[in-house]
Amino acid sequence: MKIGQKVFLGFVFFIFASNALAQNSIGHDHFVKNPILPGFNPDPNILRVHDDYYIITSSFEWFPGIPVYHSKNLADWKLVDYVLKDERILNLSGTGNSRGIYAPQISYKDGLFFVVYTNVKTNDWPYVDAMNFVVWSESVHGPWQGPVFLHAAGIDPSLFHDDDGRSWLLANEIDFRNNNNQSSIRGIVMQEFSTKEKKLTGSLKRIVEKSDIEGPHIYKHKGYYYLMVAGGGTSWEHNVSVARSKILWGPYEWDEQNPVLSSSKRKDVRLQKAGHGSLVETADGEWYMAHLASRPVYKNNEFDREEGYAILGREGCLQKMVWTESGWLRNYTASPFPEDSIPLKGVSGTHLDSGIYCDDFSDKALDIGYRRPRKPIDTSLFSLKARNGFLRIYGGDSFRSFYDQNMIARPVISLQSVAETCVEFDPAGFRQMAGLICYYDTRNFYYIRISRNEAKGKNINVIISDGEGWNTKELLQNNIPVEGWDKIYLRGELHGHSIRFYYSSDGKKWINAGDALDATKLSDDYNNKYGFTGTFWGICAQDMLYRTSYADFDYFKITSR
């Protein structure tokens, strides 16, 4: 069994409310701390079916696609499955960095779950190849039927099931006809969708013409259709805005107090880049918004957005919402700024998580929390049977590859995080390597690896891959001889904007493997502002010669504080 397995994906703390919040929380028992889904969990979309709550998130180039989280109380969330679990449904081979699965949406009608999503193959201005699909199932655990192609007009599809029995597919519309070599968003388009035939019917029509909006959802409340959209891009100006109409096709009236959620005018709030919201109503008639936000680290420990970097990526958060007497949606505090802690009725007790995950690879299958870039975790390449109590990883492509990277990884969920492993590996030459990695994408990572060179034999060094903009540099830090070592312990420590690596022969006495490194380079902000994921801790092996070498990993431990 796993040692002390406590996955921080359900990380929540219930804390006592401040006096200011307490005035707004009469009748609520406890407060839940954001983010409810820490680390790489962008574009959270929330759904309630009876007394079960579900959130799905974007997964981009990571496999499996579209994680599914479940909760009974909106406070404690657990990763229970994925929607796109095999290459019959999802083929990401060759998909570029921060491409792949964007902004999925989950809905429920007539006993079926529907998930719509975008698969972005290219995003090379002015053209965007973004194909929208639907899959469906009687259970969130599958089997999922489909996928059925819908259209490629734009990204972020969403199904709205009206109370007259008809269903409608929304998305934003991308237009490449301009003179600045950039695509632009024209607005929101809609088309009828047959849930029985699983296909679009009628014609695609624009219901709102407005630039720079995405992530559309429609909700019906007290005779109005409410259109919720994300705006301001995906960085510091990100936000959520709302419009409404008595008629589904509009015209839509925009809330004069938009945005209803944003961090853009408060650089000192803890949750920055807040946006991309979706709504859920509880059985008691209360409303909550799931949304993304980031917890940046600041190089100078000041709230300077020019020096702010979201190493953890975009995380899943929750806000309590209320309806005004005039029928508009507001944060329960009447402020558009995201709250660190929100009240939840009916939640009792205090849940504290130690933040320790440790896998000794003694189970029959790998933990559900592991992911691999672009490919399924093939048991012939990641074997728990080859050697009892070890995970054997066979060497694959280099880290520049968009195809066969033999790495399993977990999102970093805290800016104070330590990863550790023990490896047995006997490389034949410099083209074979294995070790511990702190990974953002194929261009940006730090990797303490075991390899071999002609001068020092078996050795340890740290690869520094720096891919700012479109230029990528790779440096080797040190060359530490470890000839004759059977077991090699490797360790990485992330402390805010700094990361450092260590090695050991016994797992007790740790030796510094090199200088402190700049962790802000593992962020959306550093990555040419077109990165949308987050940082991962991973273990991996490469064999750029015969594809026959392998490394045996004794354990993989991550501690988050």
Phi, psi and omega per residue, in radians:
M1 nan 2.859 -3.114
K2 -1.330 2.572 -3.086
I3 -1.562 2.036 3.035
G4 0.948 0.709 -3.052
Q5 -1.269 1.998 3.071
K6 -2.430 1.744 -3.044
V7 -1.458 2.220 -3.034
F8 -1.299 0.042 3.121
L9 -1.119 -0.421 3.064
G10 -1.712 0.390 -3.000
F11 -1.144 1.977 3.026
V12 -2.542 2.580 2.980
F13 -2.151 2.384 3.016
F14 -1.693 2.114 -3.061
I15 -2.147 2.801 3.097
F16 -1.263 2.476 -3.086
A17 -1.311 2.609 2.999
S18 -1.285 2.864 -3.116
N19 -1.027 -0.682 -3.109
A20 -1.133 -0.748 -3.134
L21 -1.268 -0.571 -3.101
A22 -1.073 -0.561 3.119
Q23 -1.112 -0.395 -3.122
N24 -1.797 0.140 -2.952
S25 -2.218 0.499 3.124
I26 -1.045 2.268 3.131
G27 1.600 -0.093 3.092
H28 -1.717 2.515 -3.033
D29 -1.538 -0.782 -3.012
H30 -2.512 2.949 3.099
F31 -2.018 2.497 3.093
V32 -1.946 2.445 -3.033
K33 -1.651 2.362 3.052
N34 -1.473 2.621 -0.019
P35 -1.392 2.548 3.084
I36 -1.346 -0.437 3.063
L37 -2.178 1.519 -3.046
P38 -1.280 2.727 -3.133
G39 1.388 -2.840 -3.042
F40 -1.087 1.585 3.079
N41 -2.539 1.154 -3.049
P42 -1.415 2.769 3.016
D43 0.966 0.872 -3.084
P44 -1.146 2.302 3.094
N45 -2.095 2.234 -2.936
I46 -1.978 2.570 -3.129
L47 -2.591 2.461 2.964
R48 -1.980 2.279 2.993
V49 -2.187 1.889 -3.051
H50 1.065 -2.057 -3.138
D51 -1.870 0.343 3.103
D52 -1.931 2.366 3.064
Y53 -1.929 2.483 3.106
Y54 -2.285 2.502 2.963
I55 -2.253 2.311 2.970
I56 -2.049 2.712 -3.080
T57 -2.378 2.890 3.048
S58 -1.146 2.651 3.123
S59 -2.256 -0.209 3.081
F60 0.931 -2.211 -3.051
E61 -1.507 0.081 -3.077
W62 -1.551 2.505 -3.110
F63 -2.079 2.428 0.003
P64 -1.198 2.874 -3.089
G65 -1.686 2.469 3.041
I66 1.118 1.445 3.050
P67 -1.135 2.572 3.126
V68 -2.043 2.128 3.080
Y69 -1.886 2.568 -3.098
H70 -2.250 2.560 3.086
S71 -2.622 2.676 3.015
K72 -1.805 -0.259 -2.994
N73 -2.358 0.101 -3.108
L74 1.250 -0.032 -3.121
A75 -1.863 -0.852 -3.088
D76 -1.731 2.004 -3.090
W77 -2.006 2.462 -3.141
K78 -2.301 2.343 3.015
L79 -1.232 2.056 -3.044
V80 -1.974 -0.348 -3.121
D81 -3.081 -3.065 3.025
Y82 -2.294 2.671 3.123
V83 -1.417 -0.832 -3.045
L84 -1.820 1.643 -2.923
K85 -1.892 -0.140 3.140
D86 -2.505 2.832 -3.043
E87 -1.255 -0.195 3.013
R88 -1.121 -0.649 -3.135
I89 -1.607 -0.622 -3.030
L90 -2.394 2.067 3.058
N91 -2.027 1.870 -3.125
L92 -1.811 0.114 -3.123
S93 -1.010 2.196 -3.130
G94 1.518 -0.061 -3.131
T95 -1.204 2.353 -3.096
G96 -1.299 3.043 3.102
N97 -1.081 2.383 3.135
S98 0.978 0.503 2.957
R99 -1.945 -3.010 3.136
G100 1.716 -2.278 -2.918
I101 -1.560 1.994 -3.135
Y102 -1.895 2.437 2.840
A103 0.677 1.141 3.079
P104 -1.266 2.758 3.083
Q105 -2.340 2.389 -3.136
I106 -1.986 2.379 3.097
S107 -2.463 2.997 -3.059
Y108 -2.462 2.278 3.101
K109 -2.695 2.326 3.043
D110 0.907 0.751 3.063
G111 1.434 0.108 -3.128
L112 -2.135 2.420 2.920
F113 -1.532 2.338 3.037
F114 -2.016 2.333 3.007
V115 -2.158 2.158 3.030
V116 -1.952 2.570 -3.060
Y117 -2.772 2.843 3.054
T118 -1.861 2.398 2.984
N119 -1.966 1.848 -3.096
V120 -1.555 1.992 3.125
K121 -1.543 -0.765 3.094
T122 -2.391 2.630 3.086
N123 -2.493 1.091 -3.041
D124 -1.977 1.694 -3.018
W125 -0.838 2.497 0.075
P126 -1.554 0.056 -3.074
Y127 -1.728 2.553 3.070
V128 -2.303 2.068 3.073
D129 -1.660 1.639 -3.062
A130 -2.191 1.881 -3.047
M131 -1.809 2.314 -3.105
N132 -1.792 2.378 -3.077
F133 -2.282 2.859 3.002
V134 -2.283 2.454 2.946
V135 -2.244 2.801 -3.087
W136 -2.599 2.704 -3.094
S137 -2.838 2.749 3.053
E138 -1.378 -0.257 -3.110
S139 -2.452 2.639 3.078
V140 -1.197 -0.240 3.097
H141 -1.565 0.026 3.126
G142 1.453 -2.964 0.031
P143 -1.231 2.472 3.137
W144 -1.570 2.324 3.103
Q145 -1.641 2.686 -3.078
G146 1.829 -2.736 0.076
P147 -1.416 2.679 3.027
V148 -1.948 2.222 3.106
F149 -1.233 2.383 -3.120
L150 -1.855 -1.218 3.058
H151 -2.851 3.057 -3.126
A152 -2.250 0.593 -3.093
A153 -1.280 -0.511 -3.092
G154 -3.077 -2.979 -3.041
I155 -1.861 3.075 3.009
D156 1.114 1.057 3.120
P157 -1.234 2.706 3.128
S158 -2.679 2.358 3.093
L159 -1.705 2.326 3.026
F160 -2.031 2.133 3.128
H161 -1.773 1.874 -3.086
D162 -1.343 2.814 -3.109
D163 -1.343 -0.030 3.036
D164 -1.598 0.082 3.100
G165 1.669 -0.204 -3.126
R166 -1.568 2.669 -3.128
S167 -2.183 2.639 -3.027
W168 -2.413 2.439 3.104
L169 -1.802 2.183 3.069
L170 -1.876 2.735 2.993
A171 -2.873 2.894 2.975
N172 -1.479 2.900 -3.102
E173 -2.035 2.186 -3.128
I174 -1.811 2.291 -3.089
D175 -2.122 2.194 -3.121
F176 -1.731 0.080 -3.062
R177 -1.529 1.558 3.103
N178 -2.719 -3.083 -3.049
N179 -2.007 0.190 -3.102
N180 -1.978 0.271 3.088
N181 1.050 0.520 3.099
Q182 -2.270 2.507 2.970
S183 -1.347 2.774 3.103
S184 -2.429 2.686 3.114
I185 -1.639 2.175 -3.105
R186 -1.568 -0.458 -3.091
G187 2.713 -2.645 -3.087
I188 -2.023 2.312 3.109
V189 -1.997 2.748 -3.093
M190 -2.535 2.580 3.118
Q191 -2.621 2.564 -3.129
E192 -1.235 2.520 3.135
F193 -2.199 2.273 3.106
S194 -1.572 1.987 3.126
T195 -1.275 -0.371 3.096
K196 -1.378 -0.808 -3.106
E197 -1.559 -0.184 3.130
K198 1.029 0.833 3.125
K199 -2.690 2.802 3.070
L200 -1.349 2.558 3.064
T201 -2.293 2.892 -3.132
G202 1.204 -2.677 -3.073
S203 -2.162 2.762 3.132
L204 -1.456 2.191 -3.116
K205 -2.334 2.595 3.120
R206 -1.472 2.250 3.126
I207 -1.805 -0.387 3.091
V208 -2.452 2.286 3.045
E209 -1.896 1.878 -3.088
K210 -2.812 2.315 -3.109
S211 -1.372 2.796 2.978
D212 1.064 0.688 3.031
I213 -2.234 2.597 -3.124
E214 -2.708 -3.020 3.096
G215 0.947 0.823 -3.058
P216 -1.327 2.452 2.978
H217 -2.436 2.519 3.044
I218 -1.988 2.375 3.066
Y219 -2.263 2.499 3.118
K220 -1.868 2.249 -3.070
H221 -2.606 2.066 3.059
K222 0.874 0.852 3.012
G223 1.523 -0.104 3.116
Y224 -1.908 2.570 2.895
Y225 -1.642 2.114 -3.139
Y226 -1.831 2.152 3.093
L227 -1.753 2.035 3.096
M228 -1.849 2.278 -3.108
V229 -2.345 2.762 2.995
A230 -1.701 2.556 3.130
G231 -2.501 3.104 3.049
G232 1.331 0.335 -3.090
G233 1.323 -2.739 -3.123
T234 -2.088 0.228 -3.086
S235 -1.964 -2.355 -2.952
W236 -1.134 -0.463 -3.107
E237 -1.655 0.166 -3.114
H238 -1.020 2.593 -3.086
N239 -2.835 3.079 3.015
V240 -2.209 2.274 3.102
S241 -2.221 2.794 -3.058
V242 -2.343 2.454 2.992
A243 -2.287 2.850 -3.130
R244 -2.538 2.794 3.129
S245 -2.728 2.623 3.024
K246 -1.357 -0.301 -3.096
I247 -2.063 2.373 -3.077
L248 -0.958 -0.714 -3.072
W249 -1.468 0.002 3.107
G250 1.594 -3.037 0.228
P251 -1.313 2.625 -3.119
Y252 -1.733 2.383 3.119
E253 -1.742 2.217 -3.112
W254 -1.496 2.452 3.086
D255 -1.076 2.221 -3.121
E256 -1.145 -0.342 -3.125
Q257 -1.739 0.234 3.055
N258 -0.997 2.603 -0.017
P259 -1.379 2.638 3.109
V260 -1.425 -0.300 3.056
L261 -2.565 2.249 3.097
S262 -3.022 2.625 3.021
S263 -1.849 0.051 -2.889
S264 -1.095 -0.501 -3.082
K265 -1.794 0.167 3.104
R266 -2.356 1.622 -3.089
K267 -1.291 -0.146 -3.092
D268 -1.694 -0.062 3.136
V269 -1.319 2.646 -3.059
R270 -1.195 -0.700 -3.106
L271 -1.662 1.865 -3.134
Q272 -1.767 2.942 3.074
K273 1.057 0.494 -3.062
A274 -1.166 2.336 3.125
G275 3.090 -2.977 3.082
H276 0.941 1.262 -3.053
G277 -1.732 2.763 2.969
S278 -2.509 2.669 -3.002
L279 -1.922 2.646 2.977
V280 -2.472 2.486 3.059
E281 -1.875 2.287 3.124
T282 -1.362 2.972 3.101
A283 -1.111 -0.404 3.123
D284 -1.550 0.083 3.098
G285 1.458 0.249 3.073
E286 -1.627 2.728 -3.042
W287 -2.099 2.441 3.087
Y288 -2.367 2.592 3.091
M289 -1.986 2.161 2.935
A290 -1.527 2.396 -3.102
H291 -2.683 2.915 3.062
L292 -1.684 2.724 3.015
A293 -2.814 2.933 3.119
S294 -2.248 2.646 3.050
R295 -1.960 1.502 -3.058
P296 -1.206 2.730 2.942
V297 -1.828 2.496 -3.072
Y298 -1.988 2.200 -3.050
K299 -1.029 -0.657 -3.092
N300 -1.762 0.237 -3.124
N301 0.996 0.472 3.037
E302 -2.157 2.693 -3.096
F303 -1.407 1.199 3.141
D304 -1.933 1.930 -3.037
R305 -1.128 -0.395 3.071
E306 -1.213 -0.344 3.135
E307 -2.014 0.357 -3.127
G308 -1.774 2.349 -3.080
Y309 -2.376 2.216 -3.108
A310 -1.600 1.383 -3.109
I311 -1.106 -0.616 -3.096
L312 -1.403 -0.072 -3.113
G313 1.402 -2.729 -3.116
R314 -1.770 2.222 -2.950
E315 -1.969 2.800 -3.104
G316 -1.564 2.206 -3.101
C317 -2.230 2.995 -3.104
L318 -2.436 2.399 3.062
Q319 -2.257 2.489 3.032
K320 -1.429 2.304 -3.096
M321 -2.095 2.709 3.084
V322 -2.376 2.779 3.063
W323 -1.778 2.325 3.115
T324 -1.361 2.937 3.104
E325 -1.077 -0.498 3.124
S326 -1.517 0.044 3.010
G327 1.508 0.533 3.065
W328 -2.001 2.713 -3.080
L329 -1.553 2.365 3.131
R330 -2.450 2.645 2.882
N331 -1.047 2.498 -3.053
Y332 -1.093 -0.317 3.091
T333 -1.499 -0.071 -3.067
A334 1.225 0.153 3.091
S335 -1.928 2.519 3.111
P336 -1.356 -0.095 -3.043
F337 -1.453 2.409 -3.096
P338 -1.186 2.425 -3.128
E339 -1.587 2.493 3.076
D340 -1.138 -0.658 -3.097
S341 -2.309 2.444 -3.100
I342 -2.247 2.589 -3.094
P343 -1.375 2.501 3.069
L344 -2.312 2.236 3.134
K345 -1.444 2.466 3.026
G346 1.414 0.098 3.096
V347 -1.658 2.198 -3.104
S348 -2.110 2.720 3.121
G349 1.473 2.987 3.127
T350 -2.194 2.149 -3.111
H351 -1.808 2.078 3.089
L352 -2.046 2.279 -3.105
D353 -1.953 2.291 -3.093
S354 -1.230 -0.316 3.136
G355 1.300 0.429 -3.141
I356 -1.922 2.209 2.996
Y357 -2.095 2.190 3.101
C358 -2.438 2.150 -3.112
D359 -2.029 2.074 3.110
D360 -1.714 0.177 3.041
F361 1.000 0.670 3.093
S362 -1.772 -0.107 3.102
D363 -1.359 2.928 -3.135
K364 -1.370 -0.368 -3.136
A365 -2.403 2.718 3.106
L366 -1.225 2.609 3.128
D367 -1.038 2.582 -3.091
I368 -1.113 -0.379 -3.065
G369 -1.342 -0.158 -3.130
Y370 -1.363 2.527 3.075
R371 -2.341 2.795 -3.140
R372 -2.346 2.475 3.111
P373 -1.158 2.091 2.882
R374 1.251 -0.240 -3.037
K375 -2.342 2.674 2.998
P376 -1.118 2.728 3.090
I377 -1.422 1.568 -3.072
D378 -1.216 2.156 -3.091
T379 -1.204 -0.247 3.051
S380 -1.398 -0.331 3.112
L381 -1.801 -0.416 3.108
F382 -2.200 1.564 -2.937
S383 -1.855 2.245 2.987
L384 -1.668 -0.103 -3.084
K385 -1.719 -0.394 -3.055
A386 -1.083 -0.577 3.138
R387 -2.617 2.112 -3.040
N388 -1.044 2.261 3.104
G389 1.413 0.162 3.129
F390 -2.306 2.708 2.925
L391 -1.803 2.066 3.095
R392 -1.667 2.130 3.096
I393 -1.979 2.149 3.099
Y394 -1.477 2.561 -3.071
G395 -1.167 2.421 3.127
G396 -2.179 -2.606 -3.087
D397 -1.208 2.971 3.007
S398 -1.236 2.990 -3.118
F399 -1.326 -0.122 3.048
R400 -1.443 -0.174 -3.027
S401 -1.313 2.498 2.992
F402 -1.746 0.377 -3.012
Y403 -2.195 -1.381 -2.951
D404 -2.043 1.210 3.017
Q405 -1.502 2.083 -3.116
N406 -1.615 1.390 -3.111
M407 -2.426 2.438 2.888
I408 -2.029 2.516 -2.977
A409 -2.601 2.832 3.071
R410 -2.320 2.496 3.135
P411 -1.069 2.462 2.987
V412 -1.292 2.258 -3.014
I413 -2.029 0.016 -3.141
S414 -2.590 2.569 3.094
L415 -1.332 -0.112 2.992
Q416 -2.066 1.655 -2.957
S417 -2.473 2.418 3.132
V418 -2.229 2.265 3.081
A419 -2.049 2.524 -3.049
E420 -2.583 2.532 3.068
T421 -2.656 2.932 3.034
C422 -2.248 2.255 -3.022
V423 -2.163 2.433 2.916
E424 -2.014 2.064 -2.988
F425 -2.703 2.319 -3.134
D426 -2.188 1.474 -3.097
P427 -1.242 2.550 3.120
A428 -1.550 -0.325 -3.110
G429 -2.992 -3.077 -3.025
F430 -1.230 -0.258 3.123
R431 -1.434 -0.060 3.111
Q432 -2.027 2.337 -3.090
M433 -2.724 2.793 3.109
A434 -2.793 2.701 3.108
G435 2.872 -2.649 -3.047
L436 -1.986 2.353 -3.044
I437 -2.290 2.513 2.919
C438 -1.910 1.926 -2.794
Y439 -2.165 2.280 2.962
Y440 -1.819 -0.962 3.058
D441 -2.756 -2.952 -3.042
T442 -1.139 -0.263 -3.100
R443 -1.889 -0.336 -3.029
N444 -2.230 1.856 3.112
F445 -2.878 2.821 2.969
Y446 -2.149 2.303 -2.955
Y447 -2.403 1.960 3.005
I448 -1.586 2.001 -2.968
R449 -2.258 2.702 3.042
I450 -1.763 2.294 3.112
S451 -2.621 -2.789 3.137
R452 -2.542 2.436 2.996
N453 -2.310 2.965 -3.012
E454 -1.176 -0.545 -3.029
A455 -1.482 -0.758 -2.992
K456 -1.983 0.034 -3.133
G457 1.225 -2.471 3.116
K458 -1.127 2.267 -3.017
N459 -2.574 2.888 3.062
I460 -2.081 2.383 2.903
N461 -2.662 2.995 -3.113
V462 -1.919 2.154 3.033
I463 -1.522 2.256 3.087
I464 -1.940 1.908 3.130
S465 -1.896 2.052 -3.008
D466 -2.096 1.870 -3.057
G467 -2.004 0.863 3.105
E468 -1.116 2.359 -3.116
G469 1.065 -2.297 -3.121
W470 -1.870 0.046 3.140
N471 -1.794 2.325 -3.125
T472 -2.100 2.236 3.069
K473 -2.024 2.506 3.100
E474 -2.277 2.219 -3.111
L475 -2.176 2.666 3.040
L476 -1.881 2.249 3.133
Q477 -1.831 1.932 3.104
N478 1.219 2.885 3.040
N479 -2.520 1.700 -2.985
I480 -1.774 2.019 -3.120
P481 -1.232 2.345 3.097
V482 -2.382 0.548 3.132
E483 -1.020 2.320 3.129
G484 1.593 -0.148 3.098
W485 -1.395 2.130 3.076
D486 -1.408 -0.850 3.117
K487 -1.842 2.341 3.081
I488 -2.229 2.131 3.123
Y489 -1.648 2.358 -3.119
L490 -2.197 2.528 -3.050
R491 -2.538 2.436 3.028
G492 -2.213 2.399 -3.137
E493 -2.184 2.089 3.069
L494 -1.771 2.133 3.081
H495 -2.265 1.622 -3.130
G496 1.115 -2.082 -3.095
H497 -1.617 0.213 -3.122
S498 -2.173 2.509 3.096
I499 -2.390 2.466 -3.115
R500 -2.477 2.595 -3.100
F501 -2.042 2.655 -3.100
Y502 -2.423 2.836 3.046
Y503 -2.437 2.850 -3.092
S504 -2.768 2.700 3.074
S505 -1.669 -0.229 -3.074
D506 -2.341 -0.046 -3.119
G507 1.343 0.151 -3.134
K508 -2.050 -0.884 3.126
K509 -1.701 1.948 -3.056
W510 -1.733 2.373 -3.105
I511 -1.992 2.357 -3.132
N512 -1.119 2.245 -3.116
A513 -1.652 -0.002 -3.138
G514 2.807 -2.947 -3.088
D515 -1.274 2.819 2.968
A516 -1.149 2.446 -3.060
L517 -2.022 2.774 -3.063
D518 -1.478 1.831 -3.095
A519 -1.290 -0.281 -3.120
T520 -1.172 -0.284 3.092
K521 -1.263 -0.178 3.082
L522 -1.757 1.077 -3.046
S523 -2.619 2.779 3.042
D524 -1.004 -0.697 -3.011
D525 -1.183 -0.657 3.141
Y526 -1.333 -0.525 -2.986
N527 -1.410 0.982 3.055
N528 1.062 0.275 -3.133
K529 1.058 0.314 3.066
Y530 -2.129 0.381 3.026
G531 -1.724 2.478 -3.033
F532 -2.282 0.237 -3.013
T533 -1.875 -2.091 -3.120
G534 -3.133 3.107 -3.058
T535 -1.570 2.524 -3.136
F536 -2.166 2.566 2.814
W537 -1.623 2.370 -3.121
G538 -2.577 2.857 2.978
I539 -2.141 2.548 -2.928
C540 -2.817 2.961 3.070
A541 -2.591 2.514 3.093
Q542 -2.237 2.478 3.023
D543 -2.431 1.689 -3.093
M544 -1.681 0.654 3.112
L545 -2.352 -1.368 -3.035
Y546 -1.902 -0.221 -3.049
R547 1.078 0.553 -3.133
T548 -2.023 -0.291 -3.097
S549 -1.314 2.774 3.114
Y550 -2.611 2.774 3.061
A551 -2.164 2.442 3.099
D552 -1.810 2.126 -3.134
F553 -1.814 2.200 -3.072
D554 -1.399 -0.657 3.116
Y555 -2.804 2.928 3.059
F556 -2.484 2.070 -3.042
K557 -2.210 2.361 3.078
I558 -2.271 2.203 3.094
T559 -2.004 2.212 -3.118
S560 -2.125 2.305 -3.114
R561 -2.107 nan nan
